[in-house]
Amino acid sequence: MTTTQELTGKVRELIGQMSPLGETEASSQQRLIEDLGYDSVSFLELALAIESEFDIFAVDEEQAANLVTVGDIETLVVTLSDAG
């Protein structure tokens, strides 16, 4: 079983690897758009990668609209992983 710490670490790693500004070490406080350079297309690519990597169901539009920071995505992945 994967721990919360392991999950959040994997989320940060994936987000950092896929950053449109170039591979970086992402932190929970970083903002996806302002700090890491994500736009609508790269965000969609990230969402698909997260769904595939963590074997979770598609995130609905309301949830996606509330994802501003890396930490927001970490929380969502942990929540959806626990629900699954």
MODELLER restraints for C-alpha pairs under 7 A, 6 or more apart:
rsr = mdl.restraints
at = mdl.atoms
rsr.add(forms.Gaussian(group=physical.xy_distance, feature=features.Distance(at['CA:4:A'], at['CA:78:A']), mean=6.50, stdev=0.5))
rsr.add(forms.Gaussian(group=physical.xy_distance, feature=features.Distance(at['CA:7:A'], at['CA:78:A']), mean=6.83, stdev=0.5))
rsr.add(forms.Gaussian(group=physical.xy_distance, feature=features.Distance(at['CA:8:A'], at['CA:74:A']), mean=5.22, stdev=0.5))
rsr.add(forms.Gaussian(group=physical.xy_distance, feature=features.Distance(at['CA:11:A'], at['CA:74:A']), mean=6.08, stdev=0.5))
rsr.add(forms.Gaussian(group=physical.xy_distance, feature=features.Distance(at['CA:12:A'], at['CA:26:A']), mean=5.37, stdev=0.5))
rsr.add(forms.Gaussian(group=physical.xy_distance, feature=features.Distance(at['CA:12:A'], at['CA:27:A']), mean=6.48, stdev=0.5))
rsr.add(forms.Gaussian(group=physical.xy_distance, feature=features.Distance(at['CA:12:A'], at['CA:70:A']), mean=6.79, stdev=0.5))
rsr.add(forms.Gaussian(group=physical.xy_distance, feature=features.Distance(at['CA:13:A'], at['CA:25:A']), mean=6.80, stdev=0.5))
rsr.add(forms.Gaussian(group=physical.xy_distance, feature=features.Distance(at['CA:13:A'], at['CA:26:A']), mean=6.73, stdev=0.5))
rsr.add(forms.Gaussian(group=physical.xy_distance, feature=features.Distance(at['CA:15:A'], at['CA:26:A']), mean=6.68, stdev=0.5))
rsr.add(forms.Gaussian(group=physical.xy_distance, feature=features.Distance(at['CA:16:A'], at['CA:23:A']), mean=5.51, stdev=0.5))
rsr.add(forms.Gaussian(group=physical.xy_distance, feature=features.Distance(at['CA:16:A'], at['CA:24:A']), mean=4.77, stdev=0.5))
rsr.add(forms.Gaussian(group=physical.xy_distance, feature=features.Distance(at['CA:16:A'], at['CA:25:A']), mean=5.26, stdev=0.5))
rsr.add(forms.Gaussian(group=physical.xy_distance, feature=features.Distance(at['CA:16:A'], at['CA:26:A']), mean=4.85, stdev=0.5))
rsr.add(forms.Gaussian(group=physical.xy_distance, feature=features.Distance(at['CA:17:A'], at['CA:23:A']), mean=4.59, stdev=0.5))
rsr.add(forms.Gaussian(group=physical.xy_distance, feature=features.Distance(at['CA:17:A'], at['CA:24:A']), mean=6.29, stdev=0.5))
rsr.add(forms.Gaussian(group=physical.xy_distance, feature=features.Distance(at['CA:19:A'], at['CA:36:A']), mean=5.69, stdev=0.5))
rsr.add(forms.Gaussian(group=physical.xy_distance, feature=features.Distance(at['CA:19:A'], at['CA:37:A']), mean=6.54, stdev=0.5))
rsr.add(forms.Gaussian(group=physical.xy_distance, feature=features.Distance(at['CA:19:A'], at['CA:38:A']), mean=6.59, stdev=0.5))
rsr.add(forms.Gaussian(group=physical.xy_distance, feature=features.Distance(at['CA:20:A'], at['CA:36:A']), mean=6.86, stdev=0.5))
rsr.add(forms.Gaussian(group=physical.xy_distance, feature=features.Distance(at['CA:20:A'], at['CA:37:A']), mean=5.49, stdev=0.5))
rsr.add(forms.Gaussian(group=physical.xy_distance, feature=features.Distance(at['CA:20:A'], at['CA:38:A']), mean=5.98, stdev=0.5))
rsr.add(forms.Gaussian(group=physical.xy_distance, feature=features.Distance(at['CA:21:A'], at['CA:36:A']), mean=6.23, stdev=0.5))
rsr.add(forms.Gaussian(group=physical.xy_distance, feature=features.Distance(at['CA:21:A'], at['CA:37:A']), mean=5.67, stdev=0.5))
rsr.add(forms.Gaussian(group=physical.xy_distance, feature=features.Distance(at['CA:27:A'], at['CA:70:A']), mean=6.66, stdev=0.5))
rsr.add(forms.Gaussian(group=physical.xy_distance, feature=features.Distance(at['CA:28:A'], at['CA:69:A']), mean=6.70, stdev=0.5))
rsr.add(forms.Gaussian(group=physical.xy_distance, feature=features.Distance(at['CA:28:A'], at['CA:70:A']), mean=4.75, stdev=0.5))
rsr.add(forms.Gaussian(group=physical.xy_distance, feature=features.Distance(at['CA:28:A'], at['CA:71:A']), mean=4.22, stdev=0.5))
rsr.add(forms.Gaussian(group=physical.xy_distance, feature=features.Distance(at['CA:29:A'], at['CA:69:A']), mean=6.06, stdev=0.5))
rsr.add(forms.Gaussian(group=physical.xy_distance, feature=features.Distance(at['CA:29:A'], at['CA:70:A']), mean=6.31, stdev=0.5))
rsr.add(forms.Gaussian(group=physical.xy_distance, feature=features.Distance(at['CA:29:A'], at['CA:71:A']), mean=6.16, stdev=0.5))
rsr.add(forms.Gaussian(group=physical.xy_distance, feature=features.Distance(at['CA:30:A'], at['CA:69:A']), mean=5.47, stdev=0.5))
rsr.add(forms.Gaussian(group=physical.xy_distance, feature=features.Distance(at['CA:30:A'], at['CA:70:A']), mean=5.80, stdev=0.5))
rsr.add(forms.Gaussian(group=physical.xy_distance, feature=features.Distance(at['CA:31:A'], at['CA:68:A']), mean=5.67, stdev=0.5))
rsr.add(forms.Gaussian(group=physical.xy_distance, feature=features.Distance(at['CA:31:A'], at['CA:69:A']), mean=4.18, stdev=0.5))
rsr.add(forms.Gaussian(group=physical.xy_distance, feature=features.Distance(at['CA:31:A'], at['CA:70:A']), mean=6.34, stdev=0.5))
rsr.add(forms.Gaussian(group=physical.xy_distance, feature=features.Distance(at['CA:32:A'], at['CA:38:A']), mean=5.55, stdev=0.5))
rsr.add(forms.Gaussian(group=physical.xy_distance, feature=features.Distance(at['CA:32:A'], at['CA:68:A']), mean=5.96, stdev=0.5))
rsr.add(forms.Gaussian(group=physical.xy_distance, feature=features.Distance(at['CA:32:A'], at['CA:69:A']), mean=5.44, stdev=0.5))
rsr.add(forms.Gaussian(group=physical.xy_distance, feature=features.Distance(at['CA:32:A'], at['CA:70:A']), mean=6.43, stdev=0.5))
rsr.add(forms.Gaussian(group=physical.xy_distance, feature=features.Distance(at['CA:33:A'], at['CA:39:A']), mean=6.32, stdev=0.5))
rsr.add(forms.Gaussian(group=physical.xy_distance, feature=features.Distance(at['CA:51:A'], at['CA:57:A']), mean=6.29, stdev=0.5))
rsr.add(forms.Gaussian(group=physical.xy_distance, feature=features.Distance(at['CA:51:A'], at['CA:58:A']), mean=6.52, stdev=0.5))
rsr.add(forms.Gaussian(group=physical.xy_distance, feature=features.Distance(at['CA:56:A'], at['CA:80:A']), mean=6.51, stdev=0.5))
rsr.add(forms.Gaussian(group=physical.xy_distance, feature=features.Distance(at['CA:56:A'], at['CA:81:A']), mean=6.58, stdev=0.5))
rsr.add(forms.Gaussian(group=physical.xy_distance, feature=features.Distance(at['CA:67:A'], at['CA:73:A']), mean=6.19, stdev=0.5))
